Amino acid sequence: MRDIRKIGDPVLRTPAAPVTEFDRDLRRLIDEMFEAMYAARGVGLAGPQIGVSRRLFVYDMEGGRKGHVINPVLTVDDPEEVVDEEGCLSVVGRSGGTPLYAPTPRAAGVTVTGVDKLNRPIRIKARGGLARCFQHETDHLDGKLYIDRLPREAARKVLLQVP
C-alpha cells in the first residue's frame, strides 16, 4: 500500500508532469491509488499525494460517481463562488492523522476533460461535491493545496494544527 504524502513533502508543491505511457504500470498505479484512497477514507486522490508526480487523479463520490482522469484540463463553467467545508488527506492534524477542514471557496460548476487509462477521451461536467473534488485534485496536480485558497488567517489556523 502506498503512503499518502503529508504537507511539507516537496512533491505536493511541485507541478506534476503529463502522463505519456499508457501501459500495465499505469493501470496498476490507478488501482493502487484507489486502494490508498479507500484506506484513508477519502473521496479523491491525486498522483502527487502518493509521491507520483504525474497528472492523474482518482475519485469515488456518493451517488456512484467513480473514476479516474489522466492529464486533466479543468474549465470553469459557473464561476459563482461556493464556500463549503473542505479537507485533504495530505493536510492532517496531530491527533490520529485526521484531515483538517476549513470553509473553502470553489467555483460552482466545472468541466474536466482528459483521458482514461486506455487513452480514450473523457469529458465530465460537474457541480456540487464532484465539481469541488475535481478542482481540489486538479490543484494537487498544479502543486497547490486547498489551504492556498483560504484567507491568510484561516490558512494559518489550519497550519497551526499540522504536526
C-alpha positions in Angstrom: 0.0 0.0 0.0 1.3 3.4 -0.9 1.6 6.0 1.8 -0.1 9.4 1.5 2.3 12.3 1.5 1.7 15.0 4.0 2.1 18.7 3.9 5.8 19.6 3.9 6.7 17.0 1.3 8.1 18.9 -1.8 6.2 16.6 -4.2 2.9 18.3 -3.1 4.2 21.7 -4.1 5.7 20.6 -7.5 3.5 20.8 -10.7 3.1 17.2 -12.0 4.3 16.0 -15.4 1.9 14.7 -18.0 1.3 11.0 -18.3 2.8 9.7 -21.5 2.8 5.9 -21.1 -0.5 4.0 -21.1 0.6 0.6 -20.0 0.2 -2.1 -17.4 2.2 0.0 -14.9 -0.3 2.9 -15.3 -3.3 0.6 -14.7 -1.6 -0.8 -11.6 -0.9 2.7 -10.3 -4.6 3.6 -10.7 -5.6 0.5 -8.7 -3.0 1.4 -6.0 -4.4 4.9 -5.9 -7.9 3.7 -5.3 -6.6 1.3 -2.6 -4.8 4.1 -0.8 -7.8 6.5 -1.1 -10.2 3.9 0.3 -7.8 3.0 3.2 -7.6 6.7 4.1 -11.4 7.1 3.7 -11.0 9.8 1.1 -13.1 10.7 -2.0 -10.3 11.7 -4.2 -6.6 11.3 -4.6 -4.0 12.8 -7.0 -0.7 11.2 -8.1 1.5 13.6 -6.1 -0.3 12.6 -2.9 1.3 9.2 -3.1 4.7 10.6 -4.4 4.0 10.1 -8.1 4.5 13.4 -9.9 2.2 12.6 -12.8 -1.1 14.3 -13.9 -3.8 11.9 -12.8 -6.3 11.5 -10.1 -9.0 9.0 -8.9 -12.3 9.8 -7.3 -15.3 8.0 -5.7 -18.1 10.2 -4.7 -21.5 9.4 -3.2 -24.1 8.6 -5.8 -22.0 6.3 -7.9 -19.7 8.9 -9.4 -16.4 7.0 -9.5 -13.5 7.1 -12.0 -10.1 8.4 -12.9 -8.8 11.2 -15.1 -5.4 11.4 -16.7 -3.9 14.7 -17.9 -7.0 16.6 -16.8 -7.8 20.1 -18.0 -10.3 22.0 -15.9 -12.7 24.6 -17.3 -14.9 26.7 -15.1 -18.5 26.7 -16.4 -20.1 28.6 -13.5 -17.7 30.9 -11.7 -20.2 31.6 -8.8 -18.2 31.1 -5.7 -19.4 28.4 -3.4 -17.9 28.1 0.1 -18.1 24.7 1.8 -16.0 22.6 4.2 -13.1 21.0 2.5 -10.3 18.8 3.8 -7.4 16.9 2.4 -5.7 13.6 3.1 -2.4 15.4 2.9 -3.3 18.1 5.4 -3.9 16.3 8.7 -3.9 17.2 12.4 -1.7 16.0 15.2 -4.3 13.6 16.7 -4.6 10.5 14.6 -3.9 12.0 11.3 -7.4 13.2 10.7 -7.9 15.6 7.8 -8.2 19.2 8.8 -11.3 21.0 7.3 -11.9 24.7 6.6 -14.6 26.6 4.6 -13.0 26.8 1.1 -14.2 28.8 -1.9 -14.6 27.0 -5.2 -16.4 27.5 -8.5 -20.0 26.2 -8.6 -19.6 24.3 -11.9 -16.7 22.9 -13.9 -15.9 20.6 -16.8 -12.9 18.3 -16.7 -11.5 16.8 -19.9 -8.7 14.3 -20.2 -8.2 10.7 -21.0 -8.7 7.3 -19.3 -6.2 4.6 -18.7 -6.7 3.3 -22.3 -6.1 6.9 -23.6 -9.7 7.3 -24.5 -11.2 10.9 -24.2 -13.1 11.8 -21.1 -15.4 14.9 -20.6 -17.3 15.3 -17.4 -19.5 18.3 -16.4 -19.8 18.6 -12.6 -21.5 20.7 -10.0 -21.6 20.4 -6.2 -19.3 18.0 -4.4 -18.0 16.5 -7.7 -17.0 19.9 -9.0 -15.3 20.6 -5.7 -13.4 17.3 -5.9 -12.3 17.9 -9.5 -11.0 21.4 -8.6 -9.2 20.0 -5.4 -7.5 17.2 -7.3 -6.5 19.3 -10.2 -5.0 21.8 -7.8 -2.8 19.0 -6.4 -1.5 18.4 -10.0 -0.5 22.1 -10.1 1.3 22.0 -6.8 -1.4 23.6 -4.8 -3.3 22.7 -1.6 -6.7 23.8 -0.6 -5.2 26.0 2.1 -3.8 28.1 -0.7 -7.4 29.2 -1.5 -8.1 30.3 2.1 -7.8 33.8 3.5 -4.5 34.2 5.3 -5.9 33.9 8.8 -7.9 30.8 8.0 -4.9 29.1 6.4 -2.8 30.0 9.5 -5.4 28.3 11.8 -5.2 25.1 9.8 -1.4 25.1 9.6 -1.2 25.6 13.4 -2.9 22.2 13.8 -0.4 20.4 11.5 2.3 18.4 13.2 
